[in-house]
Amino acid sequence: MRQTMREDGAGMGSLRLRFGLLVGSAAALVVLAAIGLYAALHTAERTLDATLDAQVRLELIAELSGRLTEFGLAAIEAVGDNPGRPERLANARNEVDRALVAVDDGLSRAVAGSGGVLDRTQYTARARPLARLRAARATLDRQVAQIQREPDPARRADAIRGALNAFGAMTGQPLTFLVEAERRAVEASSAEVRTLAGRMRGVALAAAGLIVILLLLLHQSLTRPILRRLEAIRAGAAAIGRGELDTRLPVASRDELGLLVASFNRMAARLKRREARVAADRAALEEIVARATADLRGANARLEEIDRSRRRFFADVSHELRTPLTVILGECDLAARSPDTPDAFRPVIATIRNRALRLHRRVGDMLRVARSESGQIELERRPVGLATILAEAVESCAPEARRRRIDLALAPSPADVEVVADAEWLRQIVEGLIDNALRHAAGATRVRVGFSARGEADGAVVTVTDDGPGFPPAAEALFERFRRGEARGAVSAGFGIGLALARWVVERHDGEIRLETIRSQAGGPDDRATGARVVLELPGETMREDAA
């Protein structure tokens, strides 16, 4: 056991050593490249600084030449017959001195002893012409002062001409020497840059060749064998993935990859054993699923029979209830028209008739919902005015609104709007929407029913609005049959068929119904619900013909 552990440790140490060698070699190459690049950049920076300094000095010498010329012109003007401003000569003299100082400062910064690019000999060679230029400026200044004291204009002209000729002879050679010296400095810097670039190219090519050779050697001795072993592991894993669980890999070494191969083989053996257990469990599970499927088929058949019975029950109950309700309504009408009916009983008979009529309509709702599932109802569309239909719906729900102390009213409209619809169906769904608002909107104090033409399109928009707590977030679920909206307020009564019936009718009128929650400030800091609105969009005659 200890011998095996030592062999494993030696193998793992060998692989770690190879990777360490690879990383160390790469790091050494990077460091050497960085050092060479830093040295080359430093040399290039110094050469570039020398070139820029020479260019700057050339510009200063050119400026000095211009200042000397201006000084000569100012001297001519100072000794002329009509001298100009006396301060011009002084200004020109100051500009010459400033230009001389600037050139001298540029040479001083370029001295090698202070970190520049010129040695003492070069600085001395350039300083002598500067001294001659200063002497020429001083000589011309003294001569101008003497010439100005000469009263004869002709002599002043001859004297200033001679002085300027001497001034030109004294300044021409020094300026030429300085310009030539700086030009040679620029050419020397350029030549040095070209030489440095050639050396850097040679070093770069040599380094690239060395790196390629070293990488090839590392690839042959380290990377390629590891890649071959990794490829074998990948192929084995692919075979395991295809279900070939008998696949085993040879353990060629005791390094990290050897331990990985051994673990792979143990994993394959465990998967083989687990597959056998899974196959047995799958057979048992399939038997259980078969039995459960048979039970579900039986349960579905029973549920279908229950659903058919439920539909028959609603249809039969609705039909059985409508007959006695029709009789009650007829008797109430007869009693109301009979002159023998006491006046004291007439309000009672009217109340009975209204309640029976509401119950008759509710039974009609149930029957329509039951028949709608099998498509047994046909709509009788004809042009009808919304004002009369909505007024009847509001009047039918007014007693319930008064009982709940809710202000129910039909919002005024400037004109009636005509739509093509089944008047009875439309009245029934609006009554259902009003009834929902009265029963479900806890805390509501106002319900408004309104209608208007639908903009430029042919059709109308009917709204039922309350000031209750609004609809719940999942308001779309309220359109499901027998879904009751307890989320809007107090516990409600009813069957939960109002919105389902409304959607069924509106969609068969080629219209649209939607639920909206009214908010105080949509998206603002006080974003809270202040009411709910049900919107019905109904097409008109033109849209119905287009759809047809």
Backbone torsions as a table, in degrees:
resi	resn	phi	psi	omega
1	MET	NA	-47.3	-180.0
2	ARG	-64.9	-38.2	178.2
3	GLN	-62.9	-40.8	178.3
4	THR	-62.6	-43.4	179.5
5	MET	-62.6	-38.8	179.0
6	ARG	-65.9	-39.1	179.1
7	GLU	-66.1	-40.3	177.0
8	ASP	-61.3	-44.2	-179.6
9	GLY	-63.9	-39.8	178.7
10	ALA	-64.1	-42.0	179.2
11	GLY	-63.5	-47.4	179.2
12	MET	-61.9	-38.5	178.6
13	GLY	-64.4	-35.6	179.0
14	SER	-63.9	-44.3	-179.7
15	LEU	-66.9	-41.2	176.7
16	ARG	-63.0	-36.6	178.8
17	LEU	-65.0	-39.0	178.6
18	ARG	-64.6	-45.5	177.4
19	PHE	-64.0	-38.1	177.2
20	GLY	-63.2	-38.7	177.2
21	LEU	-63.9	-42.1	179.1
22	LEU	-62.5	-47.7	-179.0
23	VAL	-65.8	-41.6	179.9
24	GLY	-63.8	-40.5	179.0
25	SER	-64.6	-43.6	178.9
26	ALA	-62.9	-39.9	179.6
27	ALA	-66.3	-39.6	179.5
28	ALA	-64.4	-42.2	178.4
29	LEU	-62.8	-40.5	179.4
30	VAL	-64.3	-41.8	-179.9
31	VAL	-64.9	-45.3	179.5
32	LEU	-62.6	-41.4	178.0
33	ALA	-63.6	-39.7	179.7
34	ALA	-65.4	-40.9	179.2
35	ILE	-64.4	-45.9	179.0
36	GLY	-61.9	-40.9	179.5
37	LEU	-65.7	-40.0	178.8
38	TYR	-62.9	-44.0	-180.0
39	ALA	-63.6	-43.5	-179.9
40	ALA	-64.1	-41.4	179.9
41	LEU	-66.2	-37.1	179.3
42	HIS	-65.3	-43.7	178.9
43	THR	-64.7	-43.4	178.7
44	ALA	-62.9	-36.7	179.0
45	GLU	-64.4	-43.2	179.3
46	ARG	-63.6	-42.0	-179.8
47	THR	-65.8	-40.8	178.7
48	LEU	-65.0	-39.6	176.9
49	ASP	-61.2	-40.5	179.0
50	ALA	-63.2	-41.6	179.1
51	THR	-63.8	-44.4	-179.6
52	LEU	-64.9	-40.7	178.4
53	ASP	-62.0	-41.2	178.9
54	ALA	-63.5	-41.0	177.6
55	GLN	-61.9	-41.8	178.9
56	VAL	-62.9	-41.8	-179.9
57	ARG	-66.1	-36.2	176.2
58	LEU	-61.1	-42.9	178.4
59	GLU	-63.9	-38.7	178.1
60	LEU	-65.6	-38.8	178.9
61	ILE	-67.3	-39.4	176.9
62	ALA	-62.8	-40.8	177.2
63	GLU	-64.5	-37.9	178.4
64	LEU	-63.0	-40.9	179.1
65	SER	-61.4	-43.6	178.1
66	GLY	-63.0	-41.9	179.2
67	ARG	-62.8	-37.2	178.0
68	LEU	-64.7	-40.0	178.1
69	THR	-63.3	-44.3	178.2
70	GLU	-61.7	-36.9	178.2
71	PHE	-64.0	-40.9	177.4
72	GLY	-63.1	-41.4	178.6
73	LEU	-64.8	-40.1	178.3
74	ALA	-64.5	-33.9	177.8
75	ALA	-65.9	-41.2	179.0
76	ILE	-62.4	-44.2	-179.8
77	GLU	-65.0	-33.1	-176.5
78	ALA	-70.1	-29.5	-177.9
79	VAL	-102.8	6.4	-179.1
80	GLY	-74.2	174.8	179.2
81	ASP	-66.4	-33.2	179.0
82	ASN	-120.5	78.7	-177.1
83	PRO	-62.3	142.3	178.7
84	GLY	-82.9	-145.5	-179.1
85	ARG	-65.6	131.1	-177.9
86	PRO	-67.3	-23.3	-176.8
87	GLU	-80.5	-7.7	-178.2
88	ARG	-66.3	-40.1	179.6
89	LEU	-64.9	-41.3	179.0
90	ALA	-64.5	-40.7	178.2
91	ASN	-63.9	-42.0	179.7
92	ALA	-63.7	-41.3	177.6
93	ARG	-60.6	-43.1	179.9
94	ASN	-65.1	-37.6	179.2
95	GLU	-66.4	-38.1	177.2
96	VAL	-63.4	-45.4	178.9
97	ASP	-61.9	-39.6	-179.6
98	ARG	-66.3	-39.8	178.5
99	ALA	-65.5	-38.9	177.2
100	LEU	-63.1	-42.9	178.9
101	VAL	-63.4	-39.4	-179.5
102	ALA	-64.2	-41.5	178.1
103	VAL	-65.3	-41.6	179.6
104	ASP	-63.6	-40.2	178.3
105	ASP	-65.1	-38.9	178.1
106	GLY	-63.2	-40.2	177.8
107	LEU	-68.6	-37.3	-179.7
108	SER	-63.9	-40.2	178.9
109	ARG	-68.5	-23.8	-178.1
110	ALA	-87.1	-0.6	-179.6
111	VAL	-68.1	136.3	-176.0
112	ALA	-62.6	-33.2	-177.4
113	GLY	-64.6	-21.9	-179.2
114	SER	-107.9	23.2	177.3
115	GLY	91.3	8.4	-178.2
116	GLY	-90.2	-156.8	-174.7
117	VAL	-120.0	4.3	178.3
118	LEU	-111.7	146.3	174.6
119	ASP	-93.3	-179.4	-176.0
120	ARG	-65.0	-38.0	-178.7
121	THR	-62.9	-45.4	179.1
122	GLN	-63.9	-39.0	179.2
123	TYR	-64.7	-42.1	-179.8
124	THR	-64.4	-39.5	179.5
125	ALA	-62.7	-31.8	179.8
126	ARG	-87.3	-23.7	-178.0
127	ALA	-73.0	-31.7	-178.2
128	ARG	-63.3	-48.3	177.2
129	PRO	-59.4	-34.0	177.5
130	LEU	-62.9	-41.4	178.7
131	ALA	-63.3	-39.0	178.6
132	ARG	-65.3	-36.9	178.2
133	LEU	-65.9	-39.5	176.5
134	ARG	-63.0	-41.2	179.5
135	ALA	-64.8	-38.8	178.5
136	ALA	-64.8	-40.4	178.3
137	ARG	-63.3	-42.0	179.5
138	ALA	-66.7	-38.5	-179.4
139	THR	-64.8	-46.4	179.8
140	LEU	-63.4	-36.0	179.9
141	ASP	-63.5	-44.3	179.2
142	ARG	-65.9	-41.2	-179.6
143	GLN	-63.5	-38.0	178.7
144	VAL	-64.3	-38.5	178.8
145	ALA	-64.2	-38.5	178.6
146	GLN	-70.1	-40.3	-177.4
147	ILE	-66.1	-35.4	-179.7
148	GLN	-62.6	-24.2	179.0
149	ARG	-82.9	-8.8	179.7
150	GLU	-77.8	124.8	-178.3
151	PRO	-77.8	-26.2	-175.3
152	ASP	-79.7	120.9	179.9
153	PRO	-61.6	-37.4	-178.3
154	ALA	-65.3	-43.0	178.5
155	ARG	-65.9	-35.7	178.4
156	ARG	-63.8	-39.5	-179.7
157	ALA	-65.1	-45.3	179.5
158	ASP	-64.3	-39.8	-177.5
159	ALA	-66.0	-43.6	-177.9
160	ILE	-68.9	-31.6	177.9
161	ARG	-65.1	-44.0	178.8
162	GLY	-66.3	-38.7	-179.9
163	ALA	-64.5	-40.9	179.9
164	LEU	-68.0	-36.4	176.7
165	ASN	-62.4	-43.2	177.9
166	ALA	-65.6	-36.4	179.7
167	PHE	-65.6	-40.1	177.8
168	GLY	-65.8	-39.0	179.6
169	ALA	-66.7	-34.9	-178.1
170	MET	-75.4	-30.6	-175.1
171	THR	-97.1	-20.7	-174.8
172	GLY	-65.0	-51.1	-176.7
173	GLN	-65.8	-43.9	178.3
174	PRO	-61.1	-42.3	179.5
175	LEU	-63.5	-41.8	178.7
176	THR	-61.8	-41.4	179.8
177	PHE	-63.1	-44.8	-179.1
178	LEU	-63.4	-43.4	179.9
179	VAL	-63.8	-43.6	-179.6
180	GLU	-64.6	-39.0	-180.0
181	ALA	-63.5	-44.6	-179.9
182	GLU	-68.9	-35.1	177.1
183	ARG	-63.7	-41.9	176.9
184	ARG	-64.0	-34.9	177.9
185	ALA	-64.4	-41.4	177.7
186	VAL	-63.4	-43.8	179.8
187	GLU	-64.1	-38.9	178.5
188	ALA	-63.7	-41.1	178.9
189	SER	-64.8	-40.7	178.8
190	SER	-63.9	-41.9	177.9
191	ALA	-63.6	-38.6	178.8
192	GLU	-65.1	-39.2	178.5
193	VAL	-62.8	-43.5	179.3
194	ARG	-63.8	-40.6	178.0
195	THR	-63.3	-43.1	179.3
196	LEU	-63.9	-39.5	178.8
197	ALA	-63.5	-41.0	177.2
198	GLY	-62.2	-42.9	178.4
199	ARG	-62.9	-43.3	-179.5
200	MET	-62.9	-39.1	176.7
201	ARG	-62.5	-43.4	178.7
202	GLY	-62.9	-44.5	179.9
203	VAL	-64.7	-39.3	-179.9
204	ALA	-63.9	-42.9	178.4
205	LEU	-63.9	-41.8	179.4
206	ALA	-65.0	-43.6	179.3
207	ALA	-63.9	-40.0	179.0
208	ALA	-63.4	-43.2	177.4
209	GLY	-62.0	-42.3	179.9
210	LEU	-64.0	-41.4	179.8
211	ILE	-64.8	-42.1	179.5
212	VAL	-62.3	-44.2	179.7
213	ILE	-62.7	-44.3	-179.4
214	LEU	-64.2	-40.4	179.3
215	LEU	-66.5	-37.7	177.0
216	LEU	-63.5	-41.5	178.5
217	LEU	-63.8	-43.7	178.8
218	LEU	-65.0	-36.1	178.7
219	HIS	-65.7	-44.0	-179.1
220	GLN	-67.1	-38.7	-174.5
221	SER	-88.6	-23.5	-173.2
222	LEU	-127.5	-55.5	-171.4
223	THR	-69.6	-45.7	-175.1
224	ARG	-62.5	-46.5	176.7
225	PRO	-60.4	-39.6	179.8
226	ILE	-65.5	-39.9	179.0
227	LEU	-63.4	-39.2	177.6
228	ARG	-62.1	-42.2	179.9
229	ARG	-68.6	-38.8	176.8
230	LEU	-64.6	-37.4	177.2
231	GLU	-63.5	-38.5	176.9
232	ALA	-63.4	-41.7	178.1
233	ILE	-64.5	-40.6	179.1
234	ARG	-62.7	-42.6	178.6
235	ALA	-63.5	-39.4	177.5
236	GLY	-64.5	-41.6	178.4
237	ALA	-63.9	-38.7	177.4
238	ALA	-64.0	-39.3	177.7
239	ALA	-64.4	-40.7	176.3
240	ILE	-61.9	-40.5	178.9
241	GLY	-63.0	-31.6	177.6
242	ARG	-78.9	-2.6	179.1
243	GLY	98.7	3.4	179.4
244	GLU	-84.6	79.1	-174.1
245	LEU	-77.6	-4.0	175.4
246	ASP	-85.3	1.0	-178.7
247	THR	-67.6	133.1	175.7
248	ARG	-136.6	146.2	-179.7
249	LEU	-108.6	143.5	177.6
250	PRO	-73.5	140.0	177.9
251	VAL	-92.7	100.0	-174.0
252	ALA	-88.2	-19.1	-178.0
253	SER	-150.5	174.4	-179.4
254	ARG	-114.8	27.3	175.2
255	ASP	-87.3	-165.2	-177.3
256	GLU	-60.7	-40.8	178.3
257	LEU	-66.9	-34.9	176.1
258	GLY	-62.6	-42.7	176.2
259	LEU	-64.6	-36.1	177.7
260	LEU	-64.7	-41.2	178.1
261	VAL	-63.8	-41.0	178.0
262	ALA	-62.5	-43.1	177.0
263	SER	-63.5	-37.4	177.4
264	PHE	-60.9	-45.0	179.7
265	ASN	-63.5	-40.2	177.6
266	ARG	-65.6	-38.3	177.8
267	MET	-62.7	-42.3	179.6
268	ALA	-62.2	-39.8	178.8
269	ALA	-64.9	-42.0	178.6
270	ARG	-64.9	-39.5	178.2
271	LEU	-63.9	-35.9	177.9
272	LYS	-62.2	-45.8	179.6
273	ARG	-66.4	-39.7	-178.9
274	ARG	-68.1	-33.4	178.3
275	GLU	-62.8	-39.2	178.5
276	ALA	-62.8	-42.1	179.0
277	ARG	-67.3	-38.5	179.8
278	VAL	-64.6	-38.7	178.8
279	ALA	-61.3	-41.5	178.3
280	ALA	-65.9	-43.5	178.7
281	ASP	-65.1	-35.1	179.9
282	ARG	-64.4	-40.7	179.1
283	ALA	-62.0	-43.1	179.2
284	ALA	-65.8	-39.6	-179.5
285	LEU	-65.7	-40.3	178.5
286	GLU	-61.0	-37.5	177.4
287	GLU	-65.2	-41.8	178.7
288	ILE	-64.6	-42.5	179.7
289	VAL	-63.0	-38.8	179.1
290	ALA	-62.2	-43.5	179.4
291	ARG	-66.1	-42.4	179.8
292	ALA	-65.0	-35.9	177.8
293	THR	-63.6	-42.1	177.8
294	ALA	-62.3	-41.9	178.1
295	ASP	-63.6	-39.6	179.8
296	LEU	-65.8	-38.0	177.8
297	ARG	-61.6	-43.3	177.9
298	GLY	-63.1	-41.8	179.3
299	ALA	-64.9	-39.5	177.5
300	ASN	-63.3	-39.6	178.1
301	ALA	-62.9	-41.8	178.9
302	ARG	-66.0	-39.5	178.2
303	LEU	-64.2	-40.8	176.4
304	GLU	-61.0	-41.3	178.3
305	GLU	-64.6	-40.2	177.5
306	ILE	-63.0	-40.5	-179.8
307	ASP	-65.2	-42.5	176.3
308	ARG	-62.3	-38.9	178.2
309	SER	-65.5	-37.8	179.3
310	ARG	-63.2	-44.2	179.7
311	ARG	-64.2	-42.0	177.2
312	ARG	-63.1	-37.2	-179.1
313	PHE	-63.1	-47.0	179.8
314	PHE	-62.4	-42.5	-180.0
315	ALA	-64.5	-44.7	-178.2
316	ASP	-66.7	-45.1	-179.2
317	VAL	-62.2	-43.9	-179.7
318	SER	-62.0	-43.0	-179.9
319	HIS	-64.8	-43.4	-178.9
320	GLU	-66.5	-33.1	-179.9
321	LEU	-77.5	-31.5	-177.3
322	ARG	-66.9	-34.7	-178.7
323	THR	-62.1	-54.8	179.2
324	PRO	-65.2	-32.1	178.0
325	LEU	-66.2	-36.3	176.2
326	THR	-64.1	-39.2	177.9
327	VAL	-64.3	-44.6	179.6
328	ILE	-60.4	-45.1	179.6
329	LEU	-62.8	-39.9	178.5
330	GLY	-65.1	-43.7	178.8
331	GLU	-63.1	-39.0	178.4
332	CYS	-63.9	-40.0	178.0
333	ASP	-64.8	-40.8	178.8
334	LEU	-64.6	-43.5	-179.5
335	ALA	-65.2	-36.7	-179.6
336	ALA	-67.7	-34.6	-178.9
337	ARG	-84.7	-17.3	-176.7
338	SER	-71.1	133.3	178.1
339	PRO	-73.8	-12.2	-178.7
340	ASP	-83.5	-9.5	-178.4
341	THR	-75.3	125.4	178.6
342	PRO	-60.0	148.1	179.5
343	ASP	-64.0	-28.4	-179.4
344	ALA	-68.2	-26.2	-178.3
345	PHE	-87.3	-15.1	-174.4
346	ARG	-63.9	-41.5	175.4
347	PRO	-62.1	-36.7	178.8
348	VAL	-65.2	-42.9	179.7
349	ILE	-64.1	-39.1	178.4
350	ALA	-64.1	-39.7	178.1
351	THR	-65.0	-44.4	179.0
352	ILE	-60.1	-41.8	-178.7
353	ARG	-64.6	-42.9	-180.0
354	ASN	-63.3	-43.8	179.0
355	ARG	-64.8	-42.6	179.4
356	ALA	-64.8	-37.5	178.7
357	LEU	-64.9	-41.3	176.8
358	ARG	-63.5	-42.6	178.1
359	LEU	-65.0	-38.2	177.8
360	HIS	-61.6	-41.0	178.2
361	ARG	-68.2	-37.8	178.5
362	ARG	-64.8	-40.9	176.2
363	VAL	-63.0	-38.4	175.9
364	GLY	-61.7	-38.5	175.9
365	ASP	-58.7	-49.3	-179.3
366	MET	-59.7	-42.6	-179.5
367	LEU	-66.1	-39.2	179.3
368	ARG	-65.6	-41.0	178.7
369	VAL	-63.3	-41.9	179.7
370	ALA	-64.5	-41.1	-179.2
371	ARG	-74.3	-28.3	-178.2
372	SER	-63.6	-26.7	-179.9
373	GLU	-67.0	-26.2	179.2
374	SER	-109.4	4.5	176.8
375	GLY	67.7	38.9	-176.0
376	GLN	-92.1	-3.3	-174.8
377	ILE	-103.5	134.3	175.2
378	GLU	-111.5	132.6	178.6
379	LEU	-81.9	140.5	176.1
380	GLU	-105.2	89.8	-176.9
381	ARG	-84.8	138.6	174.6
382	ARG	-160.4	159.0	179.1
383	PRO	-65.6	125.4	179.9
384	VAL	-136.9	152.7	176.6
385	GLY	-91.0	136.9	-176.9
386	LEU	-72.1	-31.1	-174.1
387	ALA	-59.8	-45.4	-177.7
388	THR	-67.8	-44.1	-177.7
389	ILE	-63.0	-46.9	-177.2
390	LEU	-69.7	-33.9	177.4
391	ALA	-64.3	-41.3	176.8
392	GLU	-63.1	-40.8	179.7
393	ALA	-64.4	-44.1	179.4
394	VAL	-64.7	-41.0	179.8
395	GLU	-65.1	-37.0	179.6
396	SER	-66.0	-34.2	-177.3
397	CYS	-93.8	-1.6	-176.4
398	ALA	-61.9	-42.2	179.2
399	PRO	-59.2	-41.8	179.2
400	GLU	-65.3	-37.1	178.7
401	ALA	-65.7	-41.2	178.6
402	ARG	-65.7	-37.8	179.2
403	ARG	-63.6	-35.8	179.9
404	ARG	-89.9	2.2	178.9
405	ARG	58.6	46.6	178.1
406	ILE	-117.1	133.5	-179.3
407	ASP	-78.9	106.8	179.2
408	LEU	-109.4	129.1	-178.5
409	ALA	-155.2	156.6	174.4
410	LEU	-93.7	119.1	-178.9
411	ALA	-64.4	135.1	-178.0
412	PRO	-66.7	148.8	178.2
413	SER	-130.7	142.7	-178.2
414	PRO	-63.7	-25.6	-179.2
415	ALA	-155.0	153.9	176.7
416	ASP	-71.4	151.6	179.4
417	VAL	-120.3	131.5	-178.0
418	GLU	-103.5	133.3	176.6
419	VAL	-129.7	164.4	176.4
420	VAL	-100.0	106.5	-174.1
421	ALA	-156.2	169.4	171.8
422	ASP	-84.7	109.7	-172.3
423	ALA	-61.0	-41.1	-177.7
424	GLU	-66.7	-44.2	177.9
425	TRP	-62.2	-44.6	-177.7
426	LEU	-63.1	-42.4	177.7
427	ARG	-62.6	-41.1	-177.6
428	GLN	-63.9	-43.3	-177.3
429	ILE	-71.8	-33.7	177.3
430	VAL	-67.2	-39.5	175.0
431	GLU	-60.3	-42.1	178.7
432	GLY	-63.1	-39.1	179.3
433	LEU	-67.4	-39.9	176.9
434	ILE	-65.0	-42.3	179.3
435	ASP	-62.7	-39.7	176.2
436	ASN	-60.5	-43.6	-179.8
437	ALA	-64.1	-38.0	-179.4
438	LEU	-69.3	-36.7	-172.9
439	ARG	-91.2	-32.0	-171.2
440	HIS	-98.5	-27.7	-175.7
441	ALA	-81.2	88.2	-179.1
442	ALA	-64.6	132.5	179.2
443	GLY	82.7	2.6	-179.5
444	ALA	-72.1	145.8	178.3
445	THR	-122.0	-7.6	-174.6
446	ARG	-149.6	134.8	173.7
447	VAL	-130.0	127.9	-179.1
448	ARG	-123.7	134.5	175.3
449	VAL	-110.6	125.9	-178.0
450	GLY	-136.4	163.2	177.6
451	PHE	-151.1	154.9	179.1
452	SER	-162.5	161.7	174.8
453	ALA	-69.1	149.2	-174.9
454	ARG	-88.6	74.0	175.9
455	GLY	57.0	-135.5	178.5
456	GLU	-83.2	-11.8	-179.2
457	ALA	-79.8	159.6	179.2
458	ASP	-83.8	121.5	-179.2
459	GLY	144.6	-169.3	-176.5
460	ALA	-143.7	162.1	176.7
461	VAL	-124.1	124.6	177.4
462	VAL	-112.4	133.3	-179.3
463	THR	-127.1	142.5	171.2
464	VAL	-123.1	112.7	-170.9
465	THR	-121.9	138.9	174.2
466	ASP	-131.9	167.8	179.6
467	ASP	-107.3	35.4	178.8
468	GLY	-83.5	-159.7	-175.3
469	PRO	-79.5	1.3	179.5
470	GLY	86.0	177.4	-178.3
471	PHE	-87.4	154.4	175.7
472	PRO	-69.0	165.5	-179.1
473	PRO	-57.1	-42.0	-179.3
474	ALA	-90.8	59.2	-175.0
475	ALA	-69.6	-24.9	-177.8
476	GLU	-62.6	-27.5	179.9
477	ALA	-68.7	-16.9	-179.7
478	LEU	-68.5	-15.8	178.5
479	PHE	-80.4	-5.1	178.0
480	GLU	-72.9	148.3	179.3
481	ARG	-66.3	137.9	176.8
482	PHE	63.8	23.9	174.3
483	ARG	-97.3	123.6	-176.6
484	ARG	-108.2	140.9	-172.5
485	GLY	-91.9	66.1	178.8
486	GLU	-66.9	-18.5	-174.7
487	ALA	-68.6	-16.7	-177.5
488	ARG	-86.3	-11.2	-178.8
489	GLY	171.7	-134.0	-174.4
490	ALA	-72.6	167.2	178.2
491	VAL	-65.6	132.1	-173.0
492	SER	-110.5	160.1	173.4
493	ALA	-98.5	-179.0	178.1
494	GLY	106.0	176.4	-175.1
495	PHE	-100.2	-10.4	-178.5
496	GLY	76.1	31.8	-178.2
497	ILE	-110.0	-3.1	-174.2
498	GLY	-62.1	-54.6	-177.7
499	LEU	-70.4	-36.2	176.6
500	ALA	-61.1	-44.7	177.6
501	LEU	-64.6	-40.2	179.9
502	ALA	-61.9	-46.2	179.0
503	ARG	-62.6	-42.7	-179.1
504	TRP	-58.2	-45.9	-177.0
505	VAL	-69.8	-46.4	-176.6
506	VAL	-63.4	-42.0	179.4
507	GLU	-65.0	-34.5	176.8
508	ARG	-76.5	-11.8	169.3
509	HIS	-91.5	11.6	-176.9
510	ASP	60.5	30.7	179.3
511	GLY	-110.6	-164.4	-176.4
512	GLU	-144.4	142.3	175.7
513	ILE	-127.0	140.3	178.5
514	ARG	-148.2	157.3	-179.9
515	LEU	-108.8	135.8	180.0
516	GLU	-131.6	141.4	173.8
517	THR	-103.5	124.4	-179.4
518	ILE	-84.6	129.6	-178.1
519	ARG	-119.3	151.2	-176.3
520	SER	-66.8	-50.4	178.9
521	GLN	-139.3	95.6	-176.3
522	ALA	-62.1	120.9	-179.8
523	GLY	79.9	-2.5	-178.0
524	GLY	-90.8	-177.2	-178.8
525	PRO	-68.1	-25.3	-178.8
526	ASP	-108.6	49.4	-177.0
527	ASP	-80.9	96.3	-179.7
528	ARG	-139.2	155.0	-177.9
529	ALA	-75.2	134.1	177.7
530	THR	-124.7	13.2	178.3
531	GLY	160.9	175.3	179.3
532	ALA	-132.0	152.8	-179.3
533	ARG	-142.1	132.5	171.9
534	VAL	-106.5	126.1	-175.0
535	VAL	-114.6	126.5	174.4
536	LEU	-111.9	125.0	175.3
537	GLU	-110.4	116.2	-175.1
538	LEU	-114.4	136.8	179.2
539	PRO	-78.4	161.8	177.5
540	GLY	-101.1	-165.6	-176.2
541	GLU	-64.4	-41.5	-177.2
542	THR	-64.8	-45.4	-179.3
543	MET	-65.1	-35.8	179.7
544	ARG	-66.5	-39.8	178.7
545	GLU	-67.1	-39.0	177.6
546	ASP	-62.4	-42.9	179.5
547	ALA	-63.3	-38.3	178.0
548	ALA	-65.2	NA	NA
